[in-house]
Amino acid sequence: MFTRKDRKIRNLKTMVANRDILIKNMEDKMEGLQNQNADLRNENEKLFNFRTKVIDIVKNEKAILNRDDKIKELVDKLEREN
């Protein structure tokens, strides 16, 4: 027969096991979020570099007269650089 003390010990062991499972799940979630954050940082850096390239090209182009020519020239330069 289980005594009150035995039930209390069993309940505490169950609580510890549940806590360990919760901690493991939270660690897995955190790792996934860290990976996602790293991916987003990388993507942000690529977009920033692209933006910088576009701004530099636009500032350096003095002979392009209309907007359509500017866009075509930008696309051509970016394709050549990449």
All heavy atoms as an XYZ file, in Angstrom:
691
protein
N       0.829     -1.171      0.000
C       0.000      0.000      0.000
C       0.879      1.241      0.000
O       1.901      1.298      0.654
C      -0.833     -0.035      1.281
C      -2.039      0.806      1.231
S      -3.301     -0.038      0.314
C      -4.696      0.680      0.990
N       0.468      2.225     -0.796
C       1.220      3.464     -0.873
C       0.841      4.372      0.279
O      -0.333      4.576      0.582
C       0.946      4.193     -2.183
C       1.547      3.505     -3.379
C       0.748      2.910     -4.324
C       2.921      3.461     -3.545
C       1.295      2.295     -5.416
C       3.478      2.837     -4.641
C       2.669      2.247     -5.583
N       1.852      4.908      0.867
C       1.598      5.882      1.922
C       1.518      7.271      1.302
O       1.810      7.460      0.123
C       2.723      5.852      2.976
O       3.933      6.251      2.341
C       2.871      4.463      3.578
N       1.124      8.182      2.104
C       1.006      9.558      1.634
C       2.373     10.069      1.162
O       2.482     10.756      0.152
C       0.482     10.430      2.770
C       0.134     11.831      2.326
C      -0.410     12.668      3.421
N      -1.625     12.063      3.960
C      -2.236     12.444      5.076
N      -1.736     13.435      5.778
N      -3.321     11.855      5.498
N       3.425      9.688      1.878
C       4.775     10.100      1.522
C       5.173      9.515      0.160
O       5.779     10.197     -0.674
C       5.747      9.646      2.600
C       7.148     10.155      2.430
C       8.009      9.735      3.605
C       9.410     10.271      3.463
N      10.256      9.878      4.582
N       4.816      8.243     -0.082
C       5.124      7.612     -1.376
C       4.417      8.331     -2.527
O       4.998      8.542     -3.591
C       4.708      6.131     -1.365
C       5.557      5.288     -0.429
O       6.724      5.662     -0.191
O       5.043      4.267      0.066
N       3.152      8.690     -2.334
C       2.412      9.416     -3.370
C       3.012     10.793     -3.619
O       3.096     11.244     -4.755
C       0.941      9.546     -2.984
C       0.166      8.257     -3.255
C      -1.274      8.415     -2.941
N      -1.397      7.946     -1.551
C      -2.308      8.318     -0.689
N      -3.234      9.171     -1.029
N      -2.333      7.840      0.526
N       3.438     11.438     -2.550
C       4.047     12.753     -2.682
C       5.354     12.670     -3.476
O       5.608     13.491     -4.375
C       4.305     13.356     -1.295
C       4.700     14.792     -1.309
C       4.754     15.354      0.093
C       5.048     16.825      0.050
N       5.050     17.414      1.383
N       6.155     11.659     -3.172
C       7.416     11.453     -3.904
C       7.133     11.163     -5.375
O       7.784     11.710     -6.267
C       8.235     10.309     -3.258
C       8.762     10.757     -1.897
C       9.383      9.887     -4.170
C       9.402      9.639     -1.096
N       6.152     10.308     -5.651
C       5.792      9.973     -7.029
C       5.316     11.221     -7.781
O       5.695     11.455     -8.927
C       4.715      8.897     -7.050
C       4.420      8.380     -8.457
C       3.353      7.344     -8.456
N       2.119      7.972     -7.960
C       1.126      7.317     -7.390
N       1.184      6.019     -7.236
N       0.060      7.961     -6.964
N       4.510     12.044     -7.133
C       4.033     13.283     -7.748
C       5.185     14.245     -8.039
O       5.217     14.885     -9.101
C       2.985     13.964     -6.865
C       1.664     13.248     -6.882
O       1.382     12.465     -7.782
N       0.857     13.490     -5.851
N       6.120     14.353     -7.113
C       7.271     15.225     -7.316
C       8.136     14.726     -8.472
O       8.622     15.520     -9.274
C       8.094     15.345     -6.033
C       7.443     16.154     -4.907
C       8.268     16.058     -3.637
C       7.274     17.600     -5.324
N       8.331     13.399     -8.566
C       9.102     12.835     -9.679
C       8.415     13.133    -11.013
O       9.073     13.469    -11.996
C       9.276     11.329     -9.504
C      10.296     10.958     -8.457
C      10.449      9.446     -8.374
C      11.467      9.055     -7.310
N      11.628      7.599     -7.202
N       7.108     13.026    -11.035
C       6.350     13.332    -12.251
C       6.480     14.806    -12.614
O       6.651     15.149    -13.794
C       4.870     12.960    -12.063
O       4.773     11.582    -11.706
C       4.077     13.202    -13.321
N       6.421     15.657    -11.621
C       6.560     17.091    -11.870
C       7.945     17.407    -12.446
O       8.069     18.209    -13.382
C       6.332     17.883    -10.580
C       4.873     17.934    -10.144
S       4.623     18.663     -8.516
C       5.311     20.280     -8.731
N       8.977     16.773    -11.907
C      10.339     16.993    -12.402
C      10.456     16.497    -13.848
O      11.043     17.162    -14.706
C      11.374     16.306    -11.486
C      12.747     16.286    -12.130
C      11.425     16.996    -10.136
N       9.896     15.335    -14.132
C       9.939     14.789    -15.489
C       9.211     15.712    -16.463
O       9.709     15.968    -17.574
C       9.333     13.393    -15.518
N       8.056     16.221    -16.074
C       7.306     17.150    -16.924
C       8.084     18.447    -17.145
O       8.087     19.002    -18.243
C       5.935     17.452    -16.331
C       4.991     16.279    -16.424
O       5.175     15.377    -17.245
N       3.980     16.261    -15.571
N       8.729     18.910    -16.102
C       9.545     20.123    -16.219
C      10.698     19.901    -17.194
O      10.993     20.747    -18.030
C      10.089     20.520    -14.853
C      10.849     21.841    -14.888
C      11.889     21.979    -13.819
N      12.859     20.911    -13.967
C      13.619     20.467    -12.987
N      13.508     20.955    -11.777
N      14.495     19.507    -13.185
N      11.339     18.732    -17.103
C      12.442     18.421    -18.018
C      11.962     18.372    -19.471
O      12.651     18.849    -20.377
C      13.101     17.096    -17.635
C      13.855     17.172    -16.315
O      14.138     18.297    -15.850
O      14.158     16.094    -15.750
N      10.794     17.814    -19.696
C      10.219     17.764    -21.047
C       9.936     19.179    -21.547
O      10.239     19.521    -22.695
C       8.941     16.898    -21.062
C       9.288     15.433    -20.825
C       8.183     17.062    -22.377
C       8.085     14.541    -20.567
N       9.376     20.009    -20.688
C       9.081     21.389    -21.052
C      10.360     22.155    -21.393
O      10.415     22.875    -22.397
C       8.341     22.090    -19.912
C       7.998     23.555    -20.120
C       7.017     23.710    -21.275
C       7.414     24.147    -18.850
N      11.403     21.964    -20.601
C      12.676     22.631    -20.855
C      13.248     22.185    -22.200
O      13.724     22.998    -22.993
C      13.675     22.364    -19.708
C      13.229     23.124    -18.454
C      15.092     22.768    -20.106
C      14.017     22.776    -17.209
N      13.186     20.893    -22.476
C      13.687     20.361    -23.744
C      12.924     20.966    -24.921
O      13.525     21.378    -25.923
C      13.568     18.833    -23.744
C      13.966     18.178    -25.032
C      15.451     18.286    -25.263
C      15.828     17.467    -26.494
N      16.821     18.087    -27.297
N      11.594     21.042    -24.813
C      10.785     21.633    -25.879
C      11.128     23.105    -26.086
O      11.211     23.584    -27.223
C       9.291     21.488    -25.576
C       8.804     20.065    -25.719
O       9.435     19.249    -26.375
N       7.682     19.769    -25.093
N      11.340     23.823    -24.999
C      11.682     25.239    -25.099
C      13.066     25.418    -25.730
O      13.280     26.340    -26.517
C      11.620     25.892    -23.724
C      10.204     25.993    -23.181
S      10.152     26.596    -21.502
C      10.276     28.343    -21.808
N      14.006     24.535    -25.398
C      15.339     24.610    -26.006
C      15.255     24.354    -27.508
O      15.927     25.029    -28.297
C      16.277     23.591    -25.350
C      16.713     23.967    -23.960
C      17.500     22.864    -23.264
O      17.495     21.710    -23.749
O      18.125     23.163    -22.232
N      14.433     23.387    -27.916
C      14.263     23.102    -29.347
C      13.648     24.295    -30.070
O      14.081     24.659    -31.174
C      13.390     21.857    -29.552
C      14.072     20.577    -29.088
O      15.310     20.590    -28.906
O      13.359     19.570    -28.902
N      12.641     24.909    -29.458
C      12.011     26.102    -30.049
C      13.017     27.238    -30.178
O      13.079     27.923    -31.199
C      10.856     26.577    -29.176
C       9.509     26.197    -29.651
C       8.455     26.881    -28.802
C       7.141     26.175    -28.956
N       6.098     26.749    -28.118
N      13.818     27.422    -29.128
C      14.806     28.493    -29.124
C      15.834     28.267    -30.229
O      16.207     29.205    -30.946
C      15.512     28.585    -27.772
C      16.493     29.735    -27.688
S      17.350     29.829    -26.111
C      18.371     28.384    -26.202
N      16.270     27.041    -30.410
C      17.236     26.733    -31.463
C      16.645     27.042    -32.844
O      17.311     27.624    -33.702
C      17.653     25.266    -31.389
C      18.727     24.891    -32.372
C      19.146     23.438    -32.233
O      19.004     22.876    -31.136
O      19.604     22.880    -33.240
N      15.387     26.669    -33.040
C      14.715     26.973    -34.307
C      14.600     28.460    -34.544
O      14.820     28.951    -35.666
N      14.263     29.205    -33.503
C      14.147     30.663    -33.629
C      15.508     31.306    -33.895
O      15.608     32.269    -34.663
C      13.515     31.256    -32.378
C      12.028     30.963    -32.193
C      11.557     31.461    -30.827
C      11.208     31.599    -33.296
N      16.566     30.769    -33.278
C      17.897     31.299    -33.524
C      18.313     31.069    -34.981
O      18.907     31.948    -35.610
C      18.914     30.663    -32.576
C      18.811     31.162    -31.156
C      19.721     30.421    -30.204
O      20.130     29.295    -30.457
N      20.038     31.055    -29.077
N      18.000     29.885    -35.509
C      18.308     29.602    -36.912
C      17.528     30.525    -37.838
O      18.067     31.043    -38.817
C      18.001     28.138    -37.248
C      18.952     27.186    -36.566
O      20.050     27.563    -36.177
N      18.534     25.951    -36.402
N      16.254     30.729    -37.524
C      15.423     31.620    -38.330
C      15.961     33.048    -38.263
O      16.011     33.745    -39.279
C      13.985     31.563    -37.835
C      13.008     32.357    -38.659
C      11.592     32.271    -38.111
O      11.360     31.734    -37.027
N      10.639     32.784    -38.854
N      16.374     33.465    -37.090
C      16.923     34.812    -36.911
C      18.207     34.976    -37.729
O      18.418     36.017    -38.357
C      17.190     35.070    -35.427
C      17.424     36.522    -35.123
O      17.162     37.393    -35.928
N      17.937     36.789    -33.927
N      19.060     33.962    -37.730
C      20.301     34.021    -38.507
C      19.979     34.118    -40.000
O      20.619     34.883    -40.734
C      21.162     32.802    -38.224
N      18.990     33.351    -40.454
C      18.582     33.410    -41.858
C      18.065     34.800    -42.222
O      18.391     35.346    -43.275
C      17.508     32.368    -42.168
C      18.030     30.947    -42.092
O      19.271     30.762    -42.142
O      17.200     30.021    -41.980
N      17.262     35.379    -41.342
C      16.717     36.717    -41.593
C      17.816     37.771    -41.598
O      17.796     38.703    -42.411
C      15.652     37.062    -40.554
C      14.343     36.285    -40.677
C      13.440     36.580    -39.488
C      13.631     36.620    -41.979
N      18.797     37.630    -40.704
C      19.915     38.575    -40.690
C      20.703     38.501    -42.001
O      21.089     39.517    -42.572
C      20.857     38.282    -39.522
C      20.542     39.107    -38.311
C      21.677     39.041    -37.299
N      21.106     38.542    -36.075
C      21.414     37.401    -35.484
N      22.334     36.633    -35.975
N      20.811     37.026    -34.385
N      20.919     37.267    -42.468
C      21.638     37.064    -43.720
C      20.874     37.681    -44.888
O      21.452     38.368    -45.737
C      21.864     35.569    -43.944
C      22.761     35.293    -45.124
O      23.523     36.142    -45.547
N      22.664     34.105    -45.662
N      19.572     37.436    -44.928
C      18.735     37.998    -45.987
C      18.732     39.523    -45.919
O      18.815     40.199    -46.952
C      17.311     37.465    -45.873
C      16.391     37.897    -46.978
C      14.994     37.324    -46.836
O      14.824     36.325    -46.114
O      14.082     37.884    -47.446
N      18.651     40.068    -44.719
C      18.666     41.518    -44.532
C      19.981     42.113    -45.034
O      19.991     43.166    -45.680
C      18.448     41.854    -43.061
C      18.159     43.314    -42.838
O      17.698     44.008    -43.722
N      18.454     43.791    -41.634
N      21.074     41.438    -44.750
C      22.373     41.921    -45.210
C      22.449     41.918    -46.743
O      22.934     42.873    -47.350
C      23.479     41.037    -44.634
C      24.874     41.493    -44.996
C      25.949     40.606    -44.391
O      25.642     39.878    -43.429
O      27.076     40.651    -44.889
N      21.930     40.852    -47.360
C      21.921     40.780    -48.825
C      21.079     41.900    -49.421
O      21.471     42.542    -50.401
C      21.392     39.430    -49.295
C      22.356     38.296    -49.093
C      21.747     36.991    -49.580
C      22.673     35.822    -49.339
N      22.087     34.560    -49.795
N      19.908     42.147    -48.832
C      19.045     43.219    -49.327
C      19.692     44.590    -49.149
O      19.578     45.456    -50.013
C      17.684     43.169    -48.626
C      16.776     42.008    -48.999
C      15.557     41.975    -48.092
C      16.357     42.102    -50.448
N      20.373     44.773    -48.039
C      21.052     46.049    -47.800
C      22.153     46.257    -48.836
O      22.305     47.356    -49.382
C      21.632     46.100    -46.386
C      22.313     47.397    -46.076
C      21.569     48.522    -45.754
C      23.694     47.503    -46.127
C      22.178     49.724    -45.485
C      24.317     48.705    -45.863
C      23.564     49.822    -45.534
N      22.912     45.192    -49.119
C      23.968     45.296    -50.130
C      23.379     45.596    -51.503
O      23.929     46.406    -52.257
C      24.797     44.013    -50.176
C      25.662     43.856    -48.949
O      25.962     44.815    -48.255
N      26.053     42.626    -48.659
N      22.277     44.955    -51.831
C      21.604     45.206    -53.104
C      21.151     46.656    -53.183
O      21.357     47.331    -54.189
C      20.415     44.256    -53.267
C      19.632     44.473    -54.526
C      20.106     44.015    -55.737
C      18.416     45.141    -54.491
C      19.390     44.222    -56.907
C      17.693     45.349    -55.650
C      18.183     44.889    -56.863
N      20.555     47.152    -52.119
C      20.088     48.535    -52.064
C      21.251     49.497    -52.246
O      21.161     50.471    -52.995
C      19.406     48.778    -50.714
C      18.939     50.186    -50.476
C      18.409     50.314    -49.034
N      18.301     51.685    -48.651
C      19.266     52.401    -48.078
N      20.429     51.861    -47.829
N      19.075     53.649    -47.748
N      22.355     49.210    -51.589
C      23.541     50.055    -51.710
C      24.049     50.075    -53.147
O      24.404     51.137    -53.670
C      24.647     49.557    -50.764
O      24.127     49.530    -49.432
C      25.859     50.461    -50.800
N      24.059     48.910    -53.782
C      24.499     48.840    -55.183
C      23.595     49.675    -56.078
O      24.072     50.416    -56.946
C      24.502     47.395    -55.678
C      25.640     46.562    -55.158
C      25.547     45.153    -55.722
C      26.619     44.260    -55.168
N      26.530     42.892    -55.727
N      22.297     49.549    -55.882
C      21.351     50.302    -56.702
C      21.547     51.801    -56.506
O      21.591     52.573    -57.477
C      19.893     49.890    -56.394
C      18.908     50.844    -57.050
C      19.640     48.462    -56.840
N      21.703     52.234    -55.272
C      21.908     53.662    -54.990
C      23.206     54.150    -55.640
O      23.236     55.223    -56.259
C      21.912     53.924    -53.472
C      20.495     53.743    -52.908
C      22.439     55.319    -53.155
C      20.407     53.770    -51.405
N      24.270     53.365    -55.529
C      25.540     53.757    -56.144
C      25.413     53.877    -57.661
O      25.935     54.816    -58.263
C      26.643     52.749    -55.798
C      27.058     52.834    -54.342
O      26.735     53.841    -53.679
O      27.711     51.880    -53.861
N      24.714     52.930    -58.265
C      24.549     52.970    -59.725
C      23.755     54.198    -60.138
O      24.121     54.903    -61.081
C      23.875     51.676    -60.227
C      24.829     50.491    -60.059
C      23.446     51.803    -61.671
C      24.172     49.143    -60.280
N      22.675     54.468    -59.412
C      21.841     55.623    -59.757
C      22.623     56.923    -59.591
O      22.545     57.825    -60.428
C      20.553     55.646    -58.896
C      19.820     56.953    -59.044
C      19.656     54.484    -59.277
N      23.412     57.033    -58.541
C      24.178     58.259    -58.307
C      25.280     58.441    -59.348
O      25.622     59.567    -59.704
C      24.790     58.238    -56.909
C      23.796     58.510    -55.818
C      24.467     58.536    -54.470
C      23.468     58.837    -53.378
N      24.092     58.847    -52.053
N      25.840     57.339    -59.823
C      26.955     57.432    -60.763
C      26.511     57.606    -62.210
O      27.326     57.922    -63.066
C      27.846     56.184    -60.653
C      28.566     56.136    -59.335
O      28.844     57.165    -58.733
N      28.873     54.948    -58.872
N      25.257     57.393    -62.498
C      24.772     57.510    -63.866
C      24.305     58.936    -64.131
O      23.279     59.370    -63.653
C      23.622     56.524    -64.118
C      24.063     55.087    -64.179
C      25.091     54.822    -65.268
O      24.942     55.369    -66.376
O      26.023     54.078    -64.998
N      25.066     59.673    -64.932
C      24.705     61.046    -65.246
C      24.118     61.152    -66.656
O      23.360     62.064    -66.951
C      25.944     61.935    -65.172
C      26.673     61.845    -63.850
C      26.256     62.925    -62.918
C      27.165     62.980    -61.728
N      26.684     62.331    -60.574
N      24.479     60.222    -67.554
C      24.102     60.346    -68.955
C      22.740     59.746    -69.268
O      22.216     59.965    -70.350
C      25.160     59.677    -69.831
N      22.175     59.019    -68.343
C      20.881     58.391    -68.621
C      19.790     59.445    -68.492
O      19.665     60.103    -67.463
C      20.629     57.220    -67.647
C      21.713     56.172    -67.812
C      19.267     56.604    -67.894
C      21.652     55.072    -66.789
N      18.988     59.596    -69.516
C      18.046     60.712    -69.539
C      16.659     60.373    -69.020
O      16.099     61.112    -68.226
C      17.945     61.271    -70.961
C      19.251     61.827    -71.516
C      19.064     62.270    -72.949
C      19.728     62.978    -70.649
N      16.075     59.263    -69.456
C      14.719     59.018    -68.979
C      14.662     57.785    -68.057
O      15.612     57.022    -67.962
C      13.725     58.899    -70.148
C      13.938     57.664    -70.983
O      14.345     56.637    -70.473
N      13.656     57.762    -72.262
N      13.562     57.625    -67.400
C      13.405     56.606    -66.370
C      13.523     55.188    -66.924
O      14.139     54.329    -66.306
C      12.056     56.787    -65.679
C      11.933     55.973    -64.407
C      10.705     56.320    -63.653
N       9.538     55.939    -64.438
C       8.302     56.190    -64.119
N       8.035     56.839    -63.029
N       7.298     55.814    -64.878
N      12.965     54.925    -68.082
C      13.037     53.593    -68.664
C      14.477     53.199    -68.954
O      14.897     52.069    -68.704
C      12.211     53.514    -69.951
C      10.717     53.647    -69.682
O      10.299     53.322    -68.543
O       9.986     54.057    -70.600
N      15.238     54.131    -69.491
C      16.653     53.857    -69.752
C      17.409     53.602    -68.452
O      18.291     52.756    -68.383
C      17.300     55.024    -70.506
C      16.822     55.101    -71.944
O      16.325     54.072    -72.456
O      16.934     56.183    -72.543
N      17.062     54.351    -67.408
C      17.702     54.162    -66.109
C      17.459     52.755    -65.584
O      18.383     52.085    -65.122
C      17.134     55.171    -65.105
C      18.129     56.092    -64.528
C      17.498     56.973    -63.482
C      18.150     58.325    -63.566
N      17.696     59.244    -62.569
N      16.220     52.314    -65.660
C      15.867     50.987    -65.153
C      16.599     49.913    -65.948
O      17.171     48.978    -65.368
C      14.340     50.772    -65.196
C      13.671     51.704    -64.180
C      13.993     49.315    -64.912
C      12.168     51.740    -64.283
N      16.618     50.043    -67.263
C      17.322     49.058    -68.096
C      18.806     49.028    -67.760
O      19.414     47.963    -67.651
C      17.121     49.381    -69.575
C      15.724     49.097    -70.067
C      15.556     49.523    -71.516
C      14.115     49.392    -71.951
N      13.878     49.909    -73.304
N      19.380     50.186    -67.587
C      20.802     50.263    -67.263
C      21.085     49.655    -65.887
O      22.079     48.952    -65.707
C      21.268     51.721    -67.300
C      22.744     51.903    -67.093
C      23.585     51.360    -68.239
O      23.063     51.245    -69.367
O      24.756     51.051    -67.996
N      20.227     49.915    -64.926
C      20.391     49.331    -63.592
C      20.360     47.812    -63.658
O      21.199     47.134    -63.062
C      19.287     49.829    -62.650
C      19.364     51.256    -62.166
C      18.101     51.605    -61.382
C      20.584     51.451    -61.307
N      19.397     47.285    -64.375
C      19.267     45.835    -64.492
C      20.506     45.250    -65.171
O      21.057     44.243    -64.719
C      17.979     45.462    -65.263
C      17.966     43.989    -65.614
C      16.761     45.830    -64.437
N      20.966     45.890    -66.227
C      22.153     45.414    -66.929
C      23.379     45.408    -66.013
O      24.135     44.442    -65.970
C      22.429     46.271    -68.165
C      21.408     46.057    -69.265
O      20.703     45.022    -69.227
O      21.309     46.927    -70.166
N      23.577     46.488    -65.286
C      24.741     46.568    -64.386
C      24.670     45.528    -63.275
O      25.670     44.895    -62.936
C      24.858     47.966    -63.787
C      25.470     48.942    -64.733
C      25.961     50.161    -63.990
C      26.703     51.032    -64.976
N      27.608     51.942    -64.331
N      23.489     45.361    -62.696
C      23.345     44.374    -61.625
C      23.568     42.955    -62.146
O      24.162     42.130    -61.459
C      21.961     44.497    -60.970
C      21.789     45.731    -60.090
C      20.333     45.862    -59.649
C      22.696     45.665    -58.888
N      23.096     42.681    -63.357
C      23.323     41.357    -63.936
C      24.811     41.129    -64.191
O      25.313     40.034    -63.986
C      22.517     41.208    -65.232
C      21.034     40.998    -64.987
C      20.234     40.925    -66.273
O      20.757     41.290    -67.359
O      19.074     40.510    -66.195
N      25.503     42.142    -64.649
C      26.941     42.004    -64.886
C      27.712     41.800    -63.571
O      28.670     41.045    -63.527
C      27.483     43.251    -65.599
C      27.253     43.209    -67.099
C      27.927     44.380    -67.791
N      26.858     45.351    -68.072
C      26.921     46.642    -67.818
N      27.973     47.178    -67.286
N      25.895     47.434    -68.105
N      27.292     42.486    -62.506
C      27.989     42.373    -61.222
C      27.734     41.037    -60.553
O      28.569     40.549    -59.821
C      27.569     43.508    -60.290
C      28.125     44.849    -60.705
C      27.685     45.962    -59.776
O      27.060     45.656    -58.733
O      27.941     47.130    -60.091
N      26.571     40.460    -60.759
C      26.240     39.197    -60.093
C      26.407     38.072    -61.004
O      26.837     37.415    -61.569
C      24.809     39.193    -59.583
C      24.616     40.230    -58.489
O      25.524     40.485    -57.743
N      23.458     40.832    -58.434
